[in-house]
């Protein structure tokens, strides 16, 4: 719960959009898009921008959860590239589940100060009925802080 509060403050746009971080663990992170009219597009489905925002936050939170023991050594985590695949119309409350590639976690844990590491994540988005509505591949770059 503590990590969720901290990370929520780091992404003010997510808070503005109503994105709620509901889980951060070493294995995954879950965020939810509210079922609210302001988040809909002209077709009355959840806007693609809101879905992307939730996927990015889920991926970054998965990174935080997986590397919680090493966060003080991380200088930056920046999204470099993303690929989205919308599978079905997103209706109602949407849940995005983010995970980090375990081999990338191991690489970051073994990295030295000042090193840059590529980190792959993915987010799967589900509607309230558990139907997969989208898949997102996220490519981050992580920079470890230089030694003082």
C-alpha contacts under 8 A as a table, 3 or more apart, distances in Angstrom:
res1	aa1	res2	aa2	distance
1	X	4	X	5.06
1	X	5	X	6.41
1	X	23	X	7.81
1	X	24	X	7.96
2	X	5	X	5.33
2	X	6	X	6.41
3	X	6	X	5.12
3	X	7	X	6.00
3	X	24	X	7.22
4	X	7	X	5.29
4	X	8	X	6.00
4	X	21	X	6.08
4	X	22	X	7.34
4	X	23	X	7.16
4	X	24	X	6.64
5	X	8	X	5.20
5	X	9	X	6.53
6	X	9	X	5.37
6	X	10	X	6.64
7	X	10	X	5.00
7	X	11	X	6.71
7	X	61	X	7.39
8	X	11	X	5.53
8	X	12	X	6.90
8	X	14	X	7.38
8	X	15	X	6.68
8	X	20	X	7.84
8	X	21	X	7.03
9	X	12	X	5.82
9	X	15	X	7.74
11	X	14	X	5.46
11	X	15	X	6.80
12	X	15	X	5.05
12	X	16	X	6.13
13	X	16	X	4.83
13	X	17	X	6.14
14	X	17	X	5.11
14	X	18	X	6.24
14	X	19	X	5.14
14	X	20	X	7.73
14	X	53	X	7.05
14	X	54	X	7.64
14	X	57	X	7.70
15	X	18	X	5.00
15	X	19	X	5.62
15	X	20	X	7.16
16	X	19	X	7.63
17	X	39	X	7.51
17	X	50	X	7.53
18	X	33	X	6.65
18	X	34	X	6.35
19	X	31	X	6.66
19	X	32	X	5.68
19	X	33	X	5.01
19	X	34	X	6.74
19	X	54	X	6.60
20	X	31	X	5.39
20	X	32	X	5.18
20	X	33	X	6.72
20	X	34	X	7.87
21	X	24	X	7.67
21	X	29	X	7.80
21	X	30	X	6.16
21	X	31	X	4.27
21	X	32	X	6.50
21	X	58	X	7.82
22	X	29	X	7.64
22	X	30	X	5.55
22	X	31	X	5.38
22	X	32	X	7.04
23	X	28	X	7.65
23	X	29	X	5.09
23	X	30	X	4.89
23	X	31	X	6.93
24	X	28	X	6.21
24	X	29	X	4.38
24	X	30	X	6.68
24	X	61	X	6.25
24	X	62	X	6.44
24	X	64	X	7.60
24	X	65	X	5.37
25	X	28	X	5.37
25	X	29	X	6.09
25	X	62	X	7.13
25	X	65	X	4.77
25	X	66	X	6.85
26	X	62	X	7.25
26	X	65	X	4.51
26	X	66	X	4.12
26	X	67	X	7.31
26	X	68	X	7.65
27	X	62	X	7.09
27	X	65	X	7.08
27	X	66	X	6.22
27	X	99	X	6.65
27	X	100	X	7.84
28	X	61	X	7.84
28	X	62	X	4.92
28	X	65	X	6.93
28	X	66	X	7.50
28	X	97	X	6.82
28	X	98	X	5.60
28	X	99	X	4.82
28	X	100	X	7.42
29	X	58	X	5.51
29	X	59	X	7.22
29	X	61	X	5.61
29	X	62	X	4.68
29	X	65	X	7.18
29	X	97	X	5.70
29	X	98	X	5.15
29	X	99	X	6.70
30	X	58	X	5.76
30	X	61	X	7.99
30	X	95	X	6.76
30	X	96	X	5.62
30	X	97	X	4.49
30	X	98	X	6.27
31	X	54	X	6.36
31	X	57	X	7.32
31	X	58	X	5.79
31	X	95	X	5.80
31	X	96	X	5.32
31	X	97	X	6.65
32	X	54	X	6.98
32	X	93	X	6.86
32	X	94	X	5.57
32	X	95	X	4.44
32	X	96	X	6.16
33	X	50	X	7.36
33	X	51	X	7.60
33	X	54	X	6.79
33	X	93	X	5.65
33	X	94	X	5.05
33	X	95	X	6.40
34	X	39	X	7.68
34	X	92	X	7.36
34	X	93	X	5.03
34	X	94	X	6.91
35	X	39	X	7.61
35	X	91	X	7.90
35	X	92	X	4.68
35	X	93	X	4.43
35	X	94	X	7.57
36	X	39	X	5.83
36	X	40	X	7.36
36	X	92	X	7.74
37	X	40	X	5.51
37	X	44	X	7.94
39	X	46	X	5.89
39	X	47	X	6.06
39	X	50	X	6.76
40	X	43	X	7.57
40	X	44	X	5.20
40	X	45	X	5.23
40	X	46	X	4.49
40	X	47	X	5.02
41	X	44	X	5.29
41	X	45	X	5.76
41	X	46	X	6.17
41	X	47	X	4.84
42	X	45	X	7.58
44	X	91	X	7.96
45	X	89	X	6.22
45	X	90	X	5.47
45	X	91	X	5.30
45	X	92	X	7.84
46	X	50	X	6.88
46	X	51	X	7.08
46	X	89	X	7.70
46	X	90	X	5.29
46	X	91	X	6.00
46	X	92	X	7.38
47	X	50	X	5.32
47	X	51	X	6.49
48	X	51	X	5.00
48	X	52	X	6.15
49	X	52	X	5.08
49	X	53	X	6.10
50	X	53	X	5.04
50	X	54	X	6.18
51	X	54	X	5.18
51	X	55	X	6.18
51	X	125	X	7.87
52	X	55	X	5.04
52	X	56	X	6.12
52	X	84	X	7.72
52	X	136	X	7.80
53	X	56	X	5.21
53	X	57	X	6.17
54	X	57	X	5.16
54	X	58	X	6.01
54	X	96	X	6.19
55	X	58	X	5.02
55	X	59	X	6.13
55	X	96	X	5.76
55	X	97	X	7.45
55	X	98	X	6.88
55	X	122	X	7.87
55	X	123	X	5.38
55	X	124	X	7.50
55	X	125	X	7.52
55	X	136	X	6.66
56	X	59	X	5.11
56	X	60	X	6.15
56	X	123	X	7.78
56	X	138	X	7.26
57	X	60	X	5.12
57	X	61	X	5.94
58	X	61	X	5.10
58	X	62	X	6.05
58	X	96	X	6.27
58	X	97	X	5.98
58	X	98	X	4.57
58	X	99	X	7.73
58	X	123	X	6.64
59	X	62	X	5.06
59	X	63	X	6.40
59	X	97	X	7.82
59	X	98	X	4.57
59	X	99	X	6.12
59	X	100	X	6.95
59	X	121	X	5.72
59	X	122	X	6.36
59	X	123	X	6.29
59	X	138	X	7.13
60	X	63	X	5.04
60	X	64	X	6.39
60	X	77	X	7.83
60	X	98	X	7.87
61	X	64	X	4.88
61	X	65	X	6.15
61	X	98	X	7.44
62	X	65	X	5.07
62	X	66	X	6.02
62	X	98	X	5.60
62	X	99	X	5.31
62	X	100	X	6.06
63	X	66	X	5.16
63	X	67	X	5.98
63	X	99	X	7.57
63	X	100	X	6.14
64	X	67	X	5.29
64	X	68	X	5.43
64	X	71	X	7.10
65	X	68	X	5.21
66	X	100	X	7.45
66	X	105	X	6.83
67	X	70	X	5.32
67	X	71	X	6.05
67	X	105	X	7.00
67	X	109	X	7.59
68	X	71	X	5.31
69	X	72	X	7.91
70	X	73	X	5.60
70	X	74	X	7.01
70	X	109	X	7.12
71	X	74	X	5.23
72	X	75	X	7.88
73	X	113	X	7.51
73	X	144	X	5.65
73	X	145	X	5.44
74	X	77	X	7.62
74	X	142	X	7.19
74	X	143	X	6.16
74	X	144	X	4.48
74	X	145	X	5.54
75	X	142	X	7.53
75	X	143	X	5.45
75	X	144	X	5.08
75	X	145	X	4.65
76	X	141	X	7.92
76	X	142	X	5.59
76	X	143	X	5.16
76	X	144	X	7.04
77	X	140	X	6.46
77	X	141	X	5.75
77	X	142	X	4.47
77	X	143	X	6.57
78	X	140	X	5.38
78	X	141	X	5.42
78	X	142	X	6.55
79	X	82	X	7.69
79	X	138	X	7.07
79	X	139	X	6.02
79	X	140	X	4.32
79	X	141	X	6.52
80	X	138	X	7.88
80	X	139	X	5.62
80	X	140	X	5.28
80	X	141	X	6.61
81	X	138	X	6.12
81	X	139	X	5.06
81	X	140	X	7.04
82	X	136	X	6.82
82	X	137	X	5.49
82	X	138	X	4.57
82	X	139	X	6.08
83	X	136	X	5.59
83	X	137	X	5.15
83	X	138	X	6.76
84	X	134	X	7.25
84	X	135	X	5.94
84	X	136	X	4.51
84	X	137	X	6.61
85	X	134	X	5.54
85	X	135	X	5.16
85	X	136	X	6.27
86	X	89	X	7.56
86	X	133	X	6.01
86	X	134	X	4.35
86	X	135	X	6.55
87	X	132	X	6.97
87	X	133	X	4.82
87	X	134	X	5.09
87	X	135	X	7.56
88	X	132	X	7.28
88	X	133	X	4.60
88	X	134	X	7.02
89	X	133	X	6.40
90	X	94	X	7.07
90	X	126	X	7.97
90	X	127	X	6.41
90	X	133	X	5.79
91	X	94	X	7.28
91	X	127	X	6.42
92	X	127	X	6.59
92	X	128	X	6.64
93	X	127	X	6.10
93	X	128	X	5.80
94	X	125	X	6.57
94	X	126	X	5.63
94	X	127	X	4.67
94	X	128	X	6.38
95	X	125	X	5.48
95	X	126	X	5.22
95	X	127	X	6.36
95	X	128	X	7.61
96	X	123	X	6.04
96	X	124	X	5.53
96	X	125	X	4.27
96	X	126	X	6.48
97	X	123	X	5.20
97	X	124	X	5.32
97	X	125	X	6.40
98	X	121	X	6.88
98	X	122	X	5.61
98	X	123	X	4.21
98	X	124	X	6.68
99	X	121	X	5.55
99	X	122	X	5.63
99	X	123	X	6.49
100	X	104	X	7.26
100	X	105	X	7.11
100	X	119	X	7.36
100	X	120	X	6.05
100	X	121	X	4.33
100	X	122	X	6.70
101	X	104	X	5.35
101	X	105	X	6.59
101	X	119	X	7.26
101	X	120	X	5.71
101	X	121	X	5.93
102	X	105	X	4.99
102	X	106	X	6.37
103	X	106	X	5.08
103	X	107	X	6.25
104	X	107	X	4.90
104	X	108	X	6.19
104	X	117	X	7.98
104	X	118	X	7.28
104	X	119	X	5.48
104	X	120	X	6.90
105	X	108	X	5.22
105	X	109	X	6.16
105	X	119	X	7.68
106	X	109	X	5.05
106	X	110	X	6.21
107	X	110	X	5.16
107	X	111	X	6.00
107	X	117	X	7.39
108	X	111	X	5.01
108	X	117	X	6.51
111	X	115	X	6.38
111	X	117	X	7.78
111	X	144	X	7.67
112	X	115	X	5.68
112	X	144	X	7.23
113	X	144	X	5.37
113	X	145	X	5.52
113	X	146	X	4.73
113	X	147	X	5.77
114	X	143	X	6.51
114	X	144	X	4.93
114	X	145	X	5.19
114	X	146	X	4.29
114	X	147	X	7.31
115	X	143	X	5.91
115	X	144	X	5.51
115	X	145	X	7.85
116	X	141	X	6.73
116	X	142	X	5.58
116	X	143	X	4.43
116	X	144	X	6.41
117	X	141	X	5.70
117	X	142	X	5.12
117	X	143	X	6.40
118	X	139	X	7.15
118	X	140	X	5.93
118	X	141	X	4.58
118	X	142	X	6.25
119	X	139	X	6.01
119	X	140	X	5.01
119	X	141	X	5.79
119	X	142	X	6.81
120	X	137	X	7.50
120	X	138	X	5.90
120	X	139	X	4.85
120	X	140	X	6.20
121	X	137	X	6.12
121	X	138	X	4.99
121	X	139	X	6.41
121	X	140	X	7.66
122	X	135	X	7.36
122	X	136	X	5.54
122	X	137	X	4.53
122	X	138	X	5.60
123	X	135	X	5.93
123	X	136	X	5.12
123	X	137	X	6.63
123	X	138	X	7.77
124	X	132	X	7.09
124	X	133	X	7.90
124	X	134	X	5.95
124	X	135	X	4.73
124	X	136	X	6.43
125	X	132	X	5.83
125	X	133	X	5.60
125	X	134	X	4.98
125	X	135	X	6.28
126	X	129	X	7.63
126	X	130	X	5.30
126	X	131	X	5.23
126	X	132	X	4.51
126	X	133	X	5.40
126	X	134	X	7.13
127	X	130	X	5.31
127	X	131	X	5.45
127	X	132	X	6.76
127	X	133	X	6.63
128	X	131	X	7.43
132	X	135	X	7.93
